[in-house]
Amino acid sequence: MLRGGAALATVFLCSVLVLTKKDPERCGQDVIIRVRDLIQKAPKLKWLDTRLYTPSTADSQPNCIASNLNCFAAEANVLHKEWEKVGEEMQDELEKMLQTLATSVNKIVSPDSTCLQCELLQEKNAETFLSELLSTLQSVQSRFCH
């Protein structure tokens, strides 16, 4: 059994290896591409006036990333259903991809009990929601994938 400095060094090294491992699931490049495609579609569906609970990157706490991703996943499902009503295609997989990404991030960053529940967040239109989602995904990518 390692003690003192050797144990601390081992723990540090293991955590560095875990954090620097480029896991495609955690890096979310596929989901970023899908969100960019949806951002292109959103303006023509503005008339739906869909309102979605939207985590903001501006006031987001670092330990709330997984919580925010789970909120984005739930709200992406709402958006999918709204767009589906008017015949607009949206990949069903987005919600699942965001949940998988949240699970991966949650393994690295412990969730904070002060994270706001999704329903307590401000509701925003689909374009803003997708832009905030993209910003969050880019933040995850820069924080965990480089």
N, C-alpha and C positions, 0 to 999 in steps of 0.2 A: 504494500500500500504506500502510495506517495504521500509525503507530508510537506507542509510549508510551501516554500518557493517552487519546488518541483511540481507539486500538485496544482498550484496556481498557474504555472507556465503551461502545464498540460491542458487545463481547462481553457485558458486563453487561446492556445493553438487550435484546439478543437472548435471553439466558437468562430475563430477566423476562417477555418476551413469550411465550416457550414455556411457562413455568411458570404464567402467569396465564390462558392460553387455556383456556376451558372446553370440553374435549373430552368429549362424552357417553360415548364408549368408555372414557375414562380415569376418568370420574366414577362410573360403575358404578351408576347409580340403578336400572336394571332388575334387576341382580343382587341388589341390596339387597332389593328387593321379593320376589324369589324366595326368598331366604334367610329372610326374615321368615315367608313362607308355610310353609317347611319347619320352622321353629321351632315353628309351631303343630301340625304333624303329629307331631313327634318324640315327645312324651310317650306317645302311644298305641302307639308301636312300641318302647318301652323294653324290652320283654320280649326283643327280639332280642339285646340286650346287644352291639351293634356297638361295637368299639373302633377308634378312628382316630387316626393321628398328628396331633397338634394344635399348631400354632404358637401361642404365647401372646403376646398384646399386651403383657402386663406385662413380659416380659423380652426383647421383640423389639428388635433394633437398627434404627435408621432405614434403613440401607442394605440391610436384609434383607426389605423389603416384597415385592419381586418374587419372591424365593425362597420366602417364606411363601405368597404367592398361588399359586405353582406347586404347592406342597405341598398346599394346600387343594384345588386342582383335581384332583390325583391322588386324594386321599382322598374327594372328592365323588363321583368315579367308583366307588370302593369302596362308598360309602354307597348310591349309585344301584343297584348290583348287589344289595346286601343287601336293600334295600327291594323291589326288583323280584321277588325270590324269593317274597315273601309277597303279591304282587299290589298293592303300594302304588305309586302313580304318583309319579314324580319327574322333572322336566324334564331331558332328556339335555343340554340346552344349558348347564347350569350349569358343567360342566367347561370347555367351550370359552370361555364368557364370562369365567371366571376367568383362563384362559391369555391371552386377549386383553388383559385388564386388566393382567396381569403384564408382558406385552410392552410395553404403553404406559408403565407405570411404569419399566420397565427402561431406557427411552430417556432418562429424566430423572435417575434415581438409579442410579449405578453400583453393581453388586452388590459386596458385601464378601466376601472369601474366608473370613472367619470365621463366615459364616452356617452354622447347623447344617443338615445334610442331614435331609430329612424323616424318614427311618427312625431318626434319633437323638433325635427328639422324643418327649415323653411321649404315651402312648395315652390317649385320653379317650372318654367315651361320646358318642353322636350329639348330644345336647342341648348339651353343653359345646362340642363341636366347632363346631356351628352358631352358638352364641353368640360364640365367639372369632372365627369367620369374619365375623360381622356387625360386631364391634368393629373388626376389621382393615379391612373395607370402609369403615366410617365414618371411620376414621383416614385412609385414602387419599382419601376425599372431602373431608375438612376440610383435608388437606395440599395437595392438588393442584387442587381445584375451586372455591376461594373466593378 
